[in-house]
Amino acid sequence: METEETYQERYTRAKARVEDIRDFYSHVLIYIVVNIGIASLNYYQNEWETAWFLFTLGGWGIGLVSHALGTFGANPFTGKDWEERKIQELIKKEKNTN
C-alpha cells in the first residue's frame, strides 16, 4: 500500500515547480531584451525598411509560447498532469513486473 506523501516530497515538487516558473520568467526577460536589441540594430541599419527582426521575434515567440504552455500546464502532451500520470503508470508497470 502506498504511504502518504511526506512534507519533503511535496516541498521538493513545489520547489521544482517554482524553478520552472522562474526559468520561464527568465526566458521572457531575455526574449524582450534581446529582441529590443535586434530591433534596434535593424532600425539603425535600415530604419525598418526591411523589418527582418520580425523573423526572430516570431520564431523565438513560438518557442516562448511553447515554453509557457509547458510551464503552466496548458499543453496536454508535456504538462504536469501528463508527467504525473506517466510516472504513476511506470511505477505501476514496474510493480507488476517484479
C-alpha positions in Angstrom: 0.0 0.0 0.0 1.3 3.5 -0.9 2.2 5.7 2.0 1.0 9.2 2.4 3.3 11.6 0.6 5.6 13.4 3.0 6.2 17.0 3.5 9.6 16.6 1.9 8.1 15.2 -1.2 5.6 18.0 -1.5 8.3 20.5 -0.8 10.6 19.0 -3.5 7.8 19.1 -6.0 6.8 22.7 -5.2 10.4 23.8 -5.4 10.8 22.2 -8.8 7.6 24.0 -9.9 8.9 27.3 -8.7 12.1 26.7 -10.6 10.2 26.0 -13.7 8.2 29.3 -13.4 11.4 31.2 -12.6 13.0 29.8 -15.7 10.1 30.8 -17.8 10.2 34.4 -16.5 13.9 34.5 -17.2 13.2 33.3 -20.7 10.6 36.1 -21.1 13.1 38.7 -19.9 15.9 37.5 -22.2 13.4 37.4 -25.1 12.4 41.0 -24.5 16.0 42.4 -24.0 17.5 40.5 -27.0 14.6 41.3 -29.3 14.8 45.0 -28.4 18.5 44.9 -29.3 17.8 43.1 -32.6 15.0 45.6 -33.5 17.3 48.5 -32.6 20.0 47.1 -34.8 17.5 46.6 -37.6 16.3 50.2 -37.2 19.9 51.5 -37.1 20.8 49.5 -40.2 17.9 50.4 -42.5 15.2 52.2 -40.4 13.0 49.1 -40.7 12.8 49.4 -44.5 13.3 45.7 -44.3 11.9 44.6 -41.0 14.0 41.3 -40.7 13.8 41.5 -36.9 10.2 40.2 -37.1 11.5 36.8 -38.2 13.5 36.4 -34.9 10.7 37.9 -32.9 8.1 35.5 -34.4 10.3 32.4 -34.4 11.5 32.8 -30.9 8.0 33.8 -29.9 6.7 30.4 -31.0 9.3 28.8 -28.7 8.3 31.2 -25.9 4.6 30.3 -26.2 5.5 26.6 -26.2 7.6 27.1 -23.0 4.6 28.9 -21.4 2.2 26.1 -22.3 4.6 23.6 -20.8 5.3 25.6 -17.7 1.7 26.5 -16.8 0.2 23.1 -17.7 -1.9 24.1 -20.7 -0.1 21.7 -23.0 -1.8 18.2 -22.8 1.3 16.5 -24.1 4.0 17.9 -21.8 2.0 19.4 -18.9 2.5 18.5 -15.3 -0.7 16.3 -15.2 0.6 14.2 -18.1 4.0 13.9 -16.3 2.4 12.7 -13.1 0.2 10.2 -14.9 3.2 8.8 -16.8 5.2 8.5 -13.6 2.3 6.6 -11.9 1.9 4.4 -15.0 5.6 3.5 -15.0 5.6 2.8 -11.2 2.6 0.5 -11.6 4.2 -1.2 -14.6 7.4 -1.8 -12.6 5.5 -3.2 -9.6 3.7 -5.7 -11.9 7.0 -6.9 -13.4 8.6 -7.6 -10.0 
